[in-house]
Amino acid sequence: EIVMTQSPATLSVSPGERATLSCRASQRISNLAWYHQKAGQPPRLLIYGASTRATGIPARFSGSGSGTEFTLTISSLQSEDFAVYYCQQYDKWPPAYTFGQGTKLEIK
Amino acid sequence: QVTLRESGPAQVKPTQTLTLTCTLSGFSLSTSGMCVSWIRQPPGKALEWLGMIDWDDDKYYSTSLKTRLTISKDTSKNQVVLTMTNMDPVDTGTYYCARSMSSSWAFDYWGRGALVTVSS
């Protein structure tokens, strides 16, 4: 089973600054997505295919990486971006999904 | 407009069976490429994928939970049903259903979730 490890666990950043979140897979993967989740709400898809923004996601969100190392960058943090961020990988066979443990992005 | 809505009991007793229903709107699970998964989240913890059913009625389950899970669909009612047996207090959490498509495999629409507490 593939294990997804996110770092850091908590990231403190000031509004307007850049945030960089990391996700590492225990073995090479080909399908990675990023979500954020605010308290009391379901997760929202931000990025799929490692670097493609989902519908309606602002351009300040960008994803990169391949193989086992992936990054989500938020170029200029807005107040609504402070949330918990999850990476998620997908195995095509047998079909299975694995989430990381999350990174909490908090206001500095 | 695509929506998913979970429904079911808010509380079950240990050893009982949980049955949750996900009602779909704005899309059909009979459309090629469509999938619906169940995902849960214990209070304050990370997301855990439980299983998935696809447009062709194929089902896939988490390795660690597969002996306790059954997912089925009723296309005429546009519903997906999750059954989890032998519930335990550690199964307490919010249960989500979410849509994915084979074009991206990511969960693009989620229900609001159903909080299930396992307690005697």
HADDOCK unambig.tbl for C-alpha pairs under 7 A between the chains (distance, minus, plus):
assign (segid A and resid 33 and name CA) (segid B and resid 106 and name CA) 6.36 0.50 0.50
assign (segid A and resid 41 and name CA) (segid B and resid 112 and name CA) 6.60 0.50 0.50
assign (segid A and resid 42 and name CA) (segid B and resid 110 and name CA) 6.50 0.50 0.50
assign (segid A and resid 42 and name CA) (segid B and resid 112 and name CA) 5.68 0.50 0.50
assign (segid A and resid 42 and name CA) (segid B and resid 113 and name CA) 6.87 0.50 0.50
assign (segid A and resid 45 and name CA) (segid B and resid 107 and name CA) 6.59 0.50 0.50
assign (segid A and resid 45 and name CA) (segid B and resid 108 and name CA) 5.72 0.50 0.50
assign (segid A and resid 48 and name CA) (segid B and resid 104 and name CA) 6.80 0.50 0.50
assign (segid A and resid 48 and name CA) (segid B and resid 106 and name CA) 6.19 0.50 0.50
assign (segid A and resid 49 and name CA) (segid B and resid 104 and name CA) 6.85 0.50 0.50
assign (segid A and resid 95 and name CA) (segid B and resid 60 and name CA) 6.38 0.50 0.50
assign (segid A and resid 96 and name CA) (segid B and resid 62 and name CA) 6.76 0.50 0.50
assign (segid A and resid 97 and name CA) (segid B and resid 49 and name CA) 6.04 0.50 0.50
assign (segid A and resid 98 and name CA) (segid B and resid 49 and name CA) 6.63 0.50 0.50
assign (segid A and resid 99 and name CA) (segid B and resid 47 and name CA) 6.25 0.50 0.50
assign (segid A and resid 99 and name CA) (segid B and resid 48 and name CA) 6.59 0.50 0.50
assign (segid A and resid 101 and name CA) (segid B and resid 46 and name CA) 5.22 0.50 0.50
assign (segid A and resid 102 and name CA) (segid B and resid 46 and name CA) 6.46 0.50 0.50
